[in-house]
Amino acid sequence: MMDAEQMVEITGAPAGGVCPLGLASPLPVYCDVSLRAHDHVVPAAGETKASG
């Protein structure tokens, strides 16, 4: 796990808002095989102001 500062430095986005595509640094992206059941998959980032 990386801290919030490292997250922005490596990905270009704040924690909670990182989309797996278009990262500031090339990183491997892994997807669950269950996504194969869908014709289309839309990757998106989270919401930094969402509460759990």
C-alpha positions as CSV (number, residue, x, y, z in Angstrom):
1,M,0.0,0.0,0.0
2,M,1.2,3.5,-0.7
3,D,0.4,6.7,1.2
4,A,-1.7,9.5,-0.2
5,E,1.4,11.5,-1.3
6,Q,2.9,8.5,-3.2
7,M,-0.5,7.9,-4.8
8,V,-0.6,11.3,-6.4
9,E,3.1,11.1,-7.4
10,I,2.8,7.7,-9.0
11,T,-0.7,7.8,-10.5
12,G,-1.4,11.5,-11.0
13,A,-4.7,11.2,-9.0
14,P,-5.6,11.4,-5.4
15,A,-6.5,8.3,-3.4
16,G,-10.1,7.3,-4.1
17,G,-10.0,9.0,-7.5
18,V,-7.6,6.7,-9.4
19,C,-8.8,5.3,-12.8
20,P,-6.8,2.3,-14.0
21,L,-6.1,4.0,-17.3
22,G,-4.0,7.0,-18.2
23,L,-1.8,6.8,-15.1
24,A,1.1,9.2,-14.7
25,S,3.5,6.2,-14.4
26,P,3.1,2.9,-16.3
27,L,1.7,0.3,-13.8
28,P,0.3,-3.2,-14.4
29,V,-3.5,-3.2,-14.3
30,Y,-5.3,-6.4,-13.4
31,C,-8.9,-7.2,-14.0
32,D,-11.0,-9.9,-12.5
33,V,-11.9,-12.6,-15.1
34,S,-15.6,-12.2,-14.2
35,L,-15.5,-9.0,-16.3
36,R,-15.4,-11.3,-19.4
37,A,-19.1,-11.9,-18.8
38,H,-19.9,-8.3,-20.0
39,D,-19.8,-7.0,-23.5
40,H,-18.6,-3.6,-22.3
41,V,-16.7,-2.6,-19.1
42,V,-16.3,1.1,-18.3
43,P,-13.4,1.8,-15.9
44,A,-13.9,4.7,-13.6
45,A,-12.4,6.3,-10.6
46,G,-14.0,6.6,-7.2
47,E,-15.3,9.7,-5.5
48,T,-12.8,11.3,-3.1
49,K,-15.7,12.7,-1.0
50,A,-17.7,9.5,-0.7
51,S,-18.0,8.1,2.8
52,G,-18.2,4.4,3.5
